[in-house]
């Protein structure tokens, strides 16, 4: 395979010159046909890089055809195929209608593309170079390994030729706006059914000379979670000018089918209809009952989101110019009239579509269209002839009377597509200045004037700050004529700049009546104005189109579809409305935060989830940094079917109720201001952000699916609701599971015999520490816990706060594993309440009550009894005398004079003498006495040495705390009160609590013990071995989903509390060995699962069974269980 890659790169790199030359050597090849799977939201389908979406074969269980909801097995779509057709004159002079379609389903069937006489495919085929040549998968943004070494269409990028290692995104280089995006390129090079040669430069190129750039998108966003977007940029790379082209789409549905089962009669009761105003065709099941009796079957629709534009017919086809100038199409334009000499007429040069207004001469006017000459003379009766792409009535408008006639004479009614539409009056010039009539996406003009130089001036690659051409030049840089997207809101990136035709035909038919390879009959089905009525209760298929329109060499037209599901017709049309809105806004709905990466740790009766903080750094291109919180979902089903739904007013599921939610503490809480489908998103209750959560409501043995989603708060002032990231999981038919990084699958289990869980052996402040902070150590991941001791040390700093100078405060902390010597955190500043620290070596630290700075806590301080004078605590102050504030929790204990003695201290130059006193001060945290000075100001004879207030003076004595280096710290006095008038006496205690931050002398140490296994304990616990469930009756709730189309599906019997290594032998009641299991696991996992099949791989019978567990060096356990029918 590597040789193939090198060969392919050599071929591409050998092609030199401009971009056209880079792609000129490439054309579609059947050998390049590859597949992909879209499963980025509720709609899952396979697709192929020939333009086909659905199931090309019914024998491969890994292929999905329009499954909705995902993981349900319920299928709605067999095939969706793009069709491109044109009316041409072939080399043999015969006018033919050539249509190219994908290879599609099964060669030779009604749903297959054309096959040549030698088995070759006359169909769309994929170009090489747009996927990894060493894989068989289409390039998708979710599979980086599927990308090519470089992109052939980006070789001429002067800044980054080929974009190697970058995603070739619709929104720009390496931009991942969509949850899933697929990309491939096809052409009709191989369609040589008829002798038509579209490119005079290359006689080998056949078909119509069309190359198609195909992209498909999915978003998990609630508004569009039931849809797939398909974009086809169709480019005329030949030299032939097509005057009468049509694009079509074919839908083969199978409403109510179950994947991997035979069709039976399920395809025989399908129905189809269309809605011209909604530009949508849709299908439903006649009786609403699917294969096997499931129901109700939903609805499936395919909607035109963007159709080709006709910028040459003089008509406002898409109706967006109605508020501007111009004439109005009326039925009077459709009536015949006779030409007279001198009357004004409009003559069109069909090679350029330039109009010339002139007076009707007295001679014949000749106008050429393709190889035909149209003649007009005075006296000739003229009227507009629909569908011929010619201005037959010489008013400058082309086919303004396209319509459909319903009924039979005399009751027939004609409905015209463009009646009432704005148009250009070429006689007066009215409407020429209305740039929304005949607007184009390749004229380099910001037709609807929505380009914003402040945010859109990012250059041709669509990416800001890449310094590519056009960036920050003050002008809208169009991607026209290049393979680059160009800047937002101009030409390629602005769908409003196309005069879209919309849905112009709809054909309902039975599958057997119209082969996809029958060009002429497919052309008839796509004639504009053909709009069939309903067709019910049959093998119904849908074909619809948009046309006619011209395509000059080098011209690109876009054909875009939305494949949509809904619970019923009302829900389908509601979903279509949001899909169309998202498309019309170029998918510029608010972008969900980055998807978090989640781990799960199962334990006995609980599951712990751990996730990262990447989502909190998300940047939304519209709302900026708008992350708001996390939601946690749990289900026993991969489709989240047992999660509680939140419905809209019509009862349709809009959200799921999370089992837990955590959000930022900010101004956003409660219900969001902007609803989604009438439902207001719950933003949370300002709980604070966490990165771990433990579910203690689980059942051992049950498999659980968890998702942690990130969400934002939206932008209510701009009408943008909150957006939540996806919770993607897809289960394949073979049981292979694909999932997003935020989804985990986990099964809690009972521990094995002899298991010793991890634990915190010791956690404390070391001697000398005074911090009043509480540090909590949480074991989050018990598997990762080591036998180790950890130490937290601090640096401090001094602040000036609240009229206090040099107040101590925590500066940072460092965490060291003293057993290994590893520094786990260095100088971290995450020591405040609510700060979220990373999980390290299986544990999580949290700081509670670490004070911002050292200060007295009056609420936590008190006298030991009521009635004593109030106390006041302030920093000692005297002139500029230095002060050093101490922290901690202190007791001033009162007794008799002489129980302690104060220290000598100089207040300025005045000494405060040594005095025997009636109190002592103790630091509760250290257990040590605290030195103090005693300034006796209330001196009553006989009361010397007692701490008093107002016994003889109006003053209070002063107690001055002294630091070990004899500096003053806090000062304690008493103050007046009308109610509390007692002096402290023997037996009284004053508790003084200082909110003390963690400082440089503080050390916190804790020791953890890892999980282990104790053989002696295991011997004692052998009797706890059990079989669950016992008896086994028919089935068990924790058994996995049945992946098979028929039959019982997998069964499970669990042996629990097993030692780490043992052998389990199962016998029938007669003593015959039925099965033997070998259990080897970590000590925490004491479960072995038996699939209830014998050693010969046969299902066991119902009855009584014996089991024997043998664990070397530990012992044996014998038991029995029953299996009941």
N, C-alpha and C positions, 0 to 999 in steps of 0.2 A: 504493500500500500504506500510506503514511503517513496518508492520509485515513481508511483503514479503522481504523487504530490510534486516531486522534483521535475518530472516531465511536464506537468501542467504549468508550473511556474515558469519554466524555460520557454514554453510556447507563448505565454502571455507577455513575458518580459522581452521577448524577441520582437514583439510588435511595437513599432515606434511611431511617433508623430502625435497628432492631436487626439482628443478623446474619440472622435468618430473612427479614427483608424484603430484605436484600441479595441473597439467593439466590432469593427468591420470584419475581423477574422473569426468572430464567434457567431454561431447560429445554433438553433435548437437541435438537440440530439436525444433520441429515445433512451440511450444508455445513461443519460444524466437524470432520469426520472427518480425522484426521491419523495419521501413522505415526512409529515410532521404532525404534531397533535397540539391543538389549542385546548387548554384546560385551565385557563386563567380566571374563569368565573364560573357561573352556574351552567354554562353551555359548553359541552365538550364535543369536539369533532376532530376527525382526522382530515388532512388535506394533502394535496400533492402539488408539486411544482410544475404541473402542466395547466393549472388553473381550475382544478377540480377539488371540490370539498365534499366529503362524505365517505361512502363505503364502496371501493372498487371491487371488492371481493367479499363473499360471505363466509369464507372458510378460515379467516384469520381473526381470532378473538381479541387481538391487540388493536384492531381497527375499530374506530367509533364513528357512528353516523348520527350526528345531531342528538347526542344524549342530553337530556334535561329532566330534572336537575342532575348535576354531576354526581357520579357514584350510585345513581338510582337504577341504572340499566334500562331506563325508559327512552326509547329512540323515536325521533320525529323526522329524520332526514336520511334519504338514501344518497341523493346526489344533487349538487348545485354546480352548474357549469356556465361559464361565460361564453358568449357567442359574438363574433364580429363579422359583419357582412357588408357587401357592396354590390351595386349593379355595375357591371363592366362589359366592355366589348372585347371578346377574346381574339387571339391571333387568327382564328378561323372565321372572323367576322360575325360570330353569333353573340347576341347579348345574353349574358348569363348572370345569375346571382350566386356569388361565391361566398360561402360562410365557413369559418374555421371555428372549431370547438376543441375541448380537451380530449385526451385519450379516453378518459372517463371509465365506464364500467364494461368489463367483459367484451372483448373483440367480437363484433358481429351482432351484438344485441341492440335493442332499440335505444339503449342509453349509452352506446359507445360512439366514439368518433369514427371518422372514415378510415377504411383499410384499403391499401392498394392491392394490386393483383399478386404481388409477391410477399404480402403480409406486412408491408411497410405502413407506417401511420401517417396519414395525410391530416395531421392535427397540429394544435399548439404543442410545442416541445420546449423543454427548458434549456437555456443557455448554460454552458459550463462556466465555472469561475465564481459563481455566486453562493457557493457553500464549500465546506471542507471536502476536498476530493477523496479523503480517506474515510468518509462516513456516508451512510445512506440516508441522512436526514437533511431536511430543508434548514436553511439558516434561520435561527430564531434568537431573539435577544436573550432569552433565558438559558440558551445552550451556547456558551462561548466556544465550546469545542466544535460547534457546527459552522463557525465562521470560516471563510477562506483565508489563506495567508495574507491576501490583500484583495481589495475590491476593484474589479476591472473598470468600473465607471468612475473611479475616483483617482485614477493614475495621474490625471493632469492637475491635481491640486498642487499649487506651487509651494504651499506651506508643509503639507503632509501627504506626499504622493501615495495613493492607494489606501490610505487610512489603515495601515496594518495594525491589528490588535484592537481596532476600534469598531464599534457597532455602526453600520451604515443605516442610520435611523431616519425615519420620515421627518422627525423633528430636528434633525441635525446630527452632527458627528458625535457619537457616543452618548446621545441623549436618550434616556430610558423613560420617556413620559408614559408609555403604555405599560401595563403589567405584563402583557405578552405582545410581541410583534414578530410576524413572519415576513420574509422578503425573498422574492425570486423574480427572475426575468424569463419570459417566454417569447417565441415568435412563431409565425406561420410559414417559415422557410420551406418546410417539408410538404406543404399542401399543394401537390402537383396534379390534382384531379383534372383540371382544365388547362388548356393552353393559354394561360394568361401570365404575362411577365411584368411585374410591377416596378422593376428596377432596371433601367437601361444600362446601368453600370455592372450588373451582375446577373447574367442569364440563368444562373443556377438558383437564384432566389425566386420562389413561387409564392403561392398564396396571394395576399393583397399587399404585401410589403409592410406588414404590421409587426411592431415589437411592443410587448406589453410588460410594464413594470407593475408587479403585483405585491401588495402589502395587505396584511390582515392584522387586526388589533383586537385586544380584549382588555377591559378594565373590570376590576372587582367592585368598583364604586357602585353603591346601592342602586343608583338611577339607571345604570346600564349593565347590571350584572347578569342579565338574561340575554345578552346579545353578542354577536360577532360582527365586526366591521370588516368589509372587504373592499379594497381600493384597487382599481385598474387604471393605470395611466397608459393609454394606447397611443403609440407614436407611429406616424407614417414615415418609415425610414427609406421608402422607395422614392422613385422619381415620378410616379404616376399621381395625377391629381384626381382624387375621388370626389364625385359630385353628389352621390346618393348613397350614404352609408347609414347603417343601423347597428346599434349594439343591443344585444339581447341577453336574457338570463333564463335558464331552465332549472326548475325545481322538481325533483322527484321525491315525494314525501311518502312516509309510511307511518301514519298516525297510530300510536298505541302499541307499536312493536316493542318487544323486549330484546335487548342485545343478545347475540349468540343463541337465538332460537330461530326455528324455521318460520318463514313468513305465514304459512298456512293461508287463511282467508283474511288476515289482518289488513292486507293492502286493498281489499275489495270494498271497503266501506268508507273511503276517504272522500272529503268534499273540498271544494275550492271556490274562492270568490276574490273580489278585488275592491279597492276603494280608490277612485281616481284622485280625490282630493288629498288623501293621505299618501298617494304614490306607493301603494302597498298591495301585494297579492298575499293571500293567506289560505291556510288549510285547517280543517278540523276533522274529527272522527264522527261518523254519522250517529252511532249509538253511544259515543263517549266511553266505551268499554274497550280496554286494551287486551293484549295477549295474556291469557291466564285469568282474566276477569278483573284486572286492576282498573282503577278509574277514580275520578273522571279524567279522561284524556284531555290535555291542554290544547292550546292553539299554537300554530307555527306560522310565521309570516316572513316575507322577504320584501324589504322596502327600498325604493330608490332614495338614496341620500344625496347623490349627485349624479346627474346625467350629462351627456354631451351637451355642449352649448352650440347654438347657431348664431354666430355674431354677424351673419351676412343677410338675414332675411328681413331686416328692418322692423322686427317685431320684438316687443318686450316679453319673451317667452316665459320668463320666471316671475313676472309681475312685480319686480322690485323697483321699477321706475314709475309706478303709478302716481307718485306725488310730484313727478317732474313734468316737464313740458312734453308735447307730442299730440298726435292725433289719436283717435280711438277707433278700433275696428268695429264696424257695424255690418249688419246683414245687407245693407244697401250696396256694399262693396262687392258682394257675391253675385249680383245680378248682371246679366249680359247687357252690353251696349255696343253700338256701331261706331267704328272709328270715323272721324271727320277730319278733313284737311284743316290744319292750323290748331287743332286742340293739343294741349300739352300732354306729352307722354314721357315716360322714364325708360331709358334704355340701359340695360345692365351689361357690362363687360364681364362675363362669367369666369374669365381667367384671373380677374382681380376683384370682382364684385363692386367696381366703381360704377356709380350712377351718373348718367348724363340726362338732364332735363332739356327737352327739345320740342319744337312744334311738329306735329304730324305732317310730313311732306306730301306732295301730290304723287309720290312714287312709293315703291315697296321698300319697307325697312327690313333688313335681314339681321337676325341675331343668332349667333352660334352658341350652342350648348352641347358639350362633348363633341360627337361627330355629326350632330344634327344641325340643320339650319331652319330656324323658325322665321316665317315671313308674315309681315303685317302690311296691309294696304288700306287706303280709304274705302269705306263701305263694308269692311270685314267686321263681322260680329265677334266680339271677344268676351270671354269670361274666364275667371280663374279656375284652373283645373288642379284639384288637389293631388298631392303625392308625387308630382313629377319634378319638383325642385326647380321649376321655371316660373318666372313672373309672366303669366299668360295675359293679364289684363293691363299690363304696362303702367302700373302705379308705383313700381319700385319695391313692392312687398312680394315675398315669395311664399306661396302656399298658405296664405292667411285664412283660407276656408277649410283647413283640415277639420274633419269631424266624423261623426258616426250617425248613421240613420237607423232608427229603431222602429219596428212595426212594419206594416204593409199598407199600401194605398187603400183607401184615402186617409188612413189614420197614422201614417208614418210621421215620425218626428226626427229632425236632425239636430244633433247637439254639436256645436262647433267648439273646438278647443280654445280658440283665441278670441272669441267674441267678447268685446269689452276691454280687451288688452290695449295698452298704449303701443303706438307705433310711430315711425317717422313719416311725416308728410313731406315727401320729396318735392312736391310742387311749391310749397311755401317755405320749406326749411324748418318747420316747427318740429321739435324733437331731436334735431341734430346735436343740440347742446346737452341733451339728457344722456349723460355718460352711462346710465344704467339700462339704456336700450342698446342691445348688441354689444354689451361689454365682453371683454376677453381676459383670459388669464395668461396671455403671452404678449401683452402690448406695453409692458413696462410702466403702466400707469396704476396708481392707487385709486381705482375707480370710485370706491365707496368712501374714500378719505378717512380710513381708520388706522393708517400707519402713524405711529407715535415715535418721533425722533428721540424722545427721552428713554424709551425702553426697547424699541425695535431695531435701532441702528447697529446691528450686530454682524453684518457682513454676509457673504454668500453662503457660508456653511451653517448659518443659523445659530452659531455659538458665540457668546460674548467673550471678549478678551483673547481671541485666537489670532488677532492681527491679520486676518485674511482680507481679500479685496472687498471694498465697500463698507468696511467697518468704520463707524464714526465719521462718515463723510457728509452727514446731514441730508442724504438723499435715500429714498427707498430703493434698495438693491434687489432687483428681480432675479430669480433663478432661471428665467426663460432662456432657452437655448443652451442650458448647461444641465449637468446631472446633479447640481447642488440645489438645496431647497430654496435658497434665497432668504431674505429677511421676512419676519412675520408680517402678515397683513398686506401682502402685495403679491399678485399673480399666483404662483404655485401654492402659496401658503394661505390664500384667502379664497374660499370657495364662493363667496358672494360675488366675486369678479368673473362669474361665468353666467351667460344668458341661457340657463338650463332649460332643456325641452321637457324634462320630467317624463312620467309614464305616458307613452303614446299608444301602446297596444297591450292587450291582455288576452291570452288564448288558453282556454281550458280544454283538456283533451284526455282521452283514455290512453294509458301507457302504450297499448298495442297499435294505436292509430297514427303515430308520428315518430319515425326513427330520427334520432339526433343527427344521423349522417346524411339525411335527405335534404340537400341544400334548398331545392326549389320549394318544397313544402314548408320548410322552416322559414324561408323568406316570406311566404304568404302569411304565416302565423304572426310575423312581426310587422305587418303593414300598419303604419300609423292610422289610428282611428278604429282599428278592429278591437272591440271591447266586448268579450263574451259575457253572457249571463252566468249564473251559478251552475255548477255541475256537482251533483251530489251522489253519494253512495256507490262509488266505483273505484277502480284503480286509477285515480285522478292525478294528473300532472299539470304543472303550470309553466307557461312560457310567456314572458313579457318583454317589451322592448322600448327603445327610445330612438326616434329618428324622424325624418331623415335629416342629414346634415352633410356638408362637404368637409373634406380633409385634404389640405394641400401637403406637398412634401415637407417634412420637418414639423408638421403640426402635431400637437399632443392634445387629446381629449380625455377627460376623466369620466369613468363609469364607476360608481360607488354603491355598494349594497350593504344593507343591514339584515342579518339573519337573526330573527327575534322569536322568543317564546313567551307565552303568557298563560295564566291559569284558565282564562276564558277570553272571549272576544274583547270584553271591556278592558281586561288587564293587558292584552296584547296591544291594543291601540294606545293605552296609557304608556306602555313601555316604548312603543314606537315614537311617541311624542318626545320622550326624554332622549331617545337615541338620536332623533333628528336634531334636537336642540344641541346636544353635545357635538354633533358633527358640524352643525352650522357655526358653532363657536370655535371650530378647529380644535375640539377636545380641550378647550381651555377652562375646564372645571378645576376647582382647587385640587392640588396634588396632595395625596395622603403623605404623612410622614414616612420616613425610612422604616422598612420592616425590621423589627428587632430579631435578634438571634436568641433562641430559647434552648435551655437544657432542662431535663427532668430527672429527678432523683427519686426512685421509688423506695419506699420503706414499708414497714409493717403498719398497715392501715392508714397510710398517708402518702402523698406525693408532693414533693417540693419542686417548684419551678424557679429557674434563675434566668434572667435575661440581661442583655447589655443596654447601654444608654445611647446607642447611635441615633435612635429616633428623635431624641431631644435636641440634636444638632441639625435637624432637617431645615431646609430652606425652601419655601414655597415660592414659585415665580410670581404668584399673584399676591399672596398674603404675607410673604416674608417668613419670619421665624414664628410659626403659629402652633407649634406642638402644644398639646393640652394634657394628654394622659394615656393610660393603658387600660385595656379591657381584657378580661380572661374568660374564655369560653371552654366548656367541657362537654364531651359527648361520649357515648359508648358506640357511636356510629360514625364512620368517616364522612357521611353527608351532613353531620351536625343535626340529624333529624330529631334527636330527643332533647335538643336545646329548646328552651321556651321561645316561641316566636312572638314578635311584636308586629301587629298588623296595622294597615291603614284603615281609613273609614269604610272602604269597600271590603275589608276582610282579607286583603292580600298581604302576604308576608313581606315586610319591609326590612326589619332588623331581627336580630336574635338577642335575647336578654343575657347579659354576661353573668357569670357566677361571682365575679369580683371586679372591682373597678378602682383605679387610683388616678388622681388628677392633681395638677399643680394648684397651689394655694395662690389664687389670683382673682381677678374680677369676673372670670368666666366660671359659672356654676349653674346647676339646675338645668332647666330645659333650654335648648338653643333657641335663639330668636327666629331663625329661618328654618322652616320645615322642609322635609323631603317627602314628597307624596302625601303631604298633610300630617306627617309624623315629626314631632320635635325630638331631636337627638338629645339624650341625657348626657350632660357634660360632666357630671360628678358633683361631689359635695365638698371640694377643697380638702380632700383627705391627705394630700401630700404624695409625693412620688416614692415608690419603692422599686427594687429590682429583684425581689424574691417574694414568693408567696407559697404557703403550704396549705394543701387541701386535706383536711382531716375527715372528710365525709365519704371517703372511697371504700370500696369493698375489695378485700384481697382476692386475687385471681381474675378480676375483671380488667379487660383492656380498655384504657381510656385514651381519648384524643383530646389534647389541649391545644389551644391557640392563644397567644398573647398578641393582641393587636394594638397598634399605636393610632391615635386619632388627634385631629387638630380642632381648634375652636371655630374655624371658618372665618368669614369676614362679613359680619352682619350688616355693616354699613354699606356694603356693595351687594347685598343679597345673596352671599355665598354661604351655604350651610356647612356644618362640620363634615370632614371626610375621614374615613377610617381605612386603614390598610387592609390588605386581603388576608384571609386565613386559608390558604390554598392547600388542598390535599386531593389527590386523584389515585384511585385504586384501580389497577389494571385487571383485565379478565383472568390473568394468571396469578393474581395476588400481589404483583409488584406494586409498591407504593411510591408515588412521587409526591413530594410535599415541599412547602415553603420553609424557610429557616425559622419561622415563628410557630411552627406546628410540631408537636412532639407526640409520640405514641409510647405509652408506658403502662406497665402492669404491676401494681403493688402486690407484694407477697409476704407471707409469714416468714420469719427468719428461720434459719436452719438450727438443728440441735447443736448446742454448744456455742452459739453465737453470743459474743459480748459486744454491745454497741459502743460507739465512740462516746466520749464524755468529757466534761470540763472537770478536772481534778481540783484545781485551785485557781482562784481569781481574787486579787486583793491589791490595795495600795501598800507599798512597802513602808517600813518604819521611816518616819521623818516627813512623810507626805502630808500635806494639809489641804489638798484639793477637795472641794465639796461636790465635784462632778461625780456622776455615776457612769461607769463604763460597762456596757453590756457586751458579752461575747455570745454570739448565736452560732450554733453548729448548723450550717445550711446544707453542706454536702458531706455527709458522714463518711462517704467512700474516700474523700480526699484528706481527711484529718490525719495528722502525723503525731507520733509520740514526741512531743516537743514542748519547750517552755518559751514563752514570748514576753518581751518587755517593751513597754511604751515609755519613752522619755520626752521631755518637753523643752522648748525654748520659750522665754518670756520677753516681754517688752514693757515700757512704761508709757502711760497715757496721761493726758490732762483732761479730766472730765468732771462736770458738775462742781466747779469751784475747788476741785482737788487736783493737786499736782503729783506727778510721778506715781500714778496708780498702777499697780502690777496687772498685767493681762497676758493671756496665752498668745504666743506668736505662731507656733507650729508644733507638731509632734512627729516623732519617728518611731516606727514599729520594726523590731528586730526579732528574728527567730534566733534565740541565743543558743539553741542546740546545734543549728547548722551554721550560724554566723551570717545568714542571709538578711539583708535589709529589705523588708517588704514594702514599707512606705517611708519616704524620706521627706521630712519637713512639710508634711501635709497640713493644710489649713482647714480641713473638713472636720472641725471639732465642735460645731454648733448643733443645737437641736434641729433635727430634720435633715441635716447633711447626710447624703447617701454615699457611703464608702464602698469600694469594690470588695467583692468576695475574694479572700486570699486563703489559699491552702485549706479551703473547705469551710472557713468561718467568716463571720461578718461582725464588725465592730460598730457600735453606735454610742455616741456621747449624749448623755442626758444631763441637763442643768450645768454645763460648763459655763461659768459666768463670763460675760463679756469683759468684765474687769472686776477687781476686788472691791466689794462694797458691803456695807452693813445691811443685814436683813432684819428689819424691825418686825416683820410678820412672824418670822420663825424664832424670835427672841422673846423671853418672858420671865417674870418672877415665878417662883415655885408656889406662891399663894397670893390671893388677892389682897388689896388694901394697902400695899406698900407704895410709897411715892413712885411716880413714873420715872423711868431712867432715860437718859439721853446718851447716845454714843456718837462721837464725832472724831475726825482726825485731830491729833494734837496740833495746836497752832500757837506759836509765840515768836513774833518778829520773823526773822528769816532762819530760825532754828531748823536744822534738817529733821525730816520725818521719814520713817520707813514703815509702811503699813504692813501688818501681818494678817494672814488669812487663817481660817480654821473655825472650829467650834469650841467655845470656851465656857467654863463654869466658874463663877465667882461664888465660893462657898463660905458662908458666914458662921462664926463661932464666937469664942471668947477672945479678948485682946491678948495677943501674944501667940496666937496660933501660927502666925507668919510675920515676917518683917519686910518692910519696903526697902528698896535700894536707893542709894544716894544718886540724885540726878540734879543737874544744874539747869535751872530755867533762866536762860540767859547767863548772867553772872551770879544769879541768886541760887544758893543751894537749896534743894528740897531734902531735908535730912532723912536719915534712916529712922524709921518709926515702927515699933511693934503694933500690929493691927489686928482687927477682929475678922479677917477674911484671908483667903488664899485663892489664887487663880490657877486653874488646871486646863491644859489643852486636852480635850476629850479624845481627839484623834491619835495623839502621841502618848497620852497618859502622863505627860511631864508637866511640872510646875512652870509657871510663866513669871518672869521677873516684872516688877512694877515699881513705880514711884507713887507716894501718897502725899498729896498736897492738902493739908488739913486747913480748910477755910471756915468751917463751922465749929469753932472751938468752945465747947462748954466744959467747965471744970468737972472733972470726974468722968468725962466721956472721951478722953484723949485716946486716939488710936482707933476709934470707931468711925465707920463710914456713915455720915449723917447729913441731914438737910434741915435748916431752919430750927435748930434747937435753941440757938441764941442769936444767930445772925440771919440775914436773908440769903445766904450763900449755901452752896452745896460743896461738900468735900469732893476732891477730884482724884480718881484712880487713873494713872497713866501707865499703859502697857509699854513695856520695854523689850526691845529685840535682844537676841543673844549678844549683839555687839553694842548694847546699851544705848541704842537710839530710840527716841520716842516713837510711839505708834498711835494707838487709839486712846481716847480719853473718855471716861465714864463719869457722868454726874447724875444727880437727881433733880427733878423739877416739880413745880407746884401743881396741885390738883385740889379740886373742891371735895372730891369723894375719897381719894386714896391719900391717907395722911400718916401711915405707919412707917416707922423706921425699920430697916432690915435688922433681924436679930439672929441669935444662934439657931441653926437648923434651916435658915432660909438659903435659897440658892438662886442666883441670877444666871440664866442661860443666854449666852450671846452667840448668835449665828451669823457668820460672815460668808456671803456668797463668794467663794474663793476659786478663782480659775486655776487650771493646772499650770504650775510654774516649774522653773528649772530644777527645783529640788524634789519635785514629785516624780515617783516611779510607780507605774502600774504593771503588775506581773500576773500572768496566768499560764496554766499548764494544761495541755490537752492530751487525751489518751486515744489512740487510734482503735478502730474496730479490731476484734480479735476472735480467736477460736480457742475454746477450752475443752480438751478431750474428756476430762473428768465430768464437766457439766454436760457434755454431749451424751455420755452414758446414762446420766440421770434423766435426760429429756427424750430418750428414745421412745418412751411410751406416749409422747405427744404426737407421734407420726399419725397422720390421718389421710383418708381418701375423701375428696370432696368433688361433687356431692355424693352422698351415700345415704340412700340409694340414688342411682342415676335413673331418672324417669323421663323417657322420651328424648329430652333435650335439656340444654343448660343455657342460662341467660348469657354467660360470658363467651359462648362459642362464637367464632368469627363468622362474618357474613358468608352466605353460600354464594360461591363464585361460579357455580355451574348452572346450566340451563335447566337441568332436571336432576332428580336424585336428592338424597338426604343432606348432602353437604358435610363439612368437617365436624367431628365430635371431639370433645376434650374431657378427660378425667384428670384431676390434679392430685398428686401425692405431695403433702405439705409437711413442714418441720423436719425435712431430711437433713442428715449431716452432709458436709461438703462433698464427700466422696462415698458413694455407695452403689450397690447393684440391687435393682428391684426385679423380682421374678413374679410373674403372674400365672396362676394355675387355675384350671377349671375345677369343678367339684370332685372330678374323678382323679385329680392329681396330674393331669397332663399339662405340660408347659405350654402356655398360650403366647406369652411374650416376655422379653427380657429387656430392661431399660438400664442404661448406665447413666448415673447422675454425677456430674462433676461441675461444681460451681463455687462461687465465693460463699463464705459462711453466711452472709446476710440473705442469700437467696436459697431458701429451703424447699423450693417447689420443682417438681418434675412433671411434665405434661405428657400424657399418653393419648394418642389419637384413636384409641379403642380399636386398633387393628392388630391382627395376630402377627406372629413372626413370618407368616406366609403372605402378609399384606392383604388379609381378608377381614371384613367386618366381623366383630365378635357377635355371638348370639346373646340373647337375654338369659339371665340366670345369676347364680351365686358364684363368686370367684374368691380365691385366696391369694394373698400376696405375701412375699417374704422379702424384707429389706436386710441386706447384709452389708455392714460397714466394718472394714478391716480395722482391728485394734479398738473398736468401740463396742460392737455388739450386734444383735439381731432383733428384728421386730416382725412378728407375724400377725396378720389381720385378715379381714374379709370385707367384701363389698358386694352390692347387688346392682344388677342392671335390669330395669323393669320396662316392659313394653308399654 
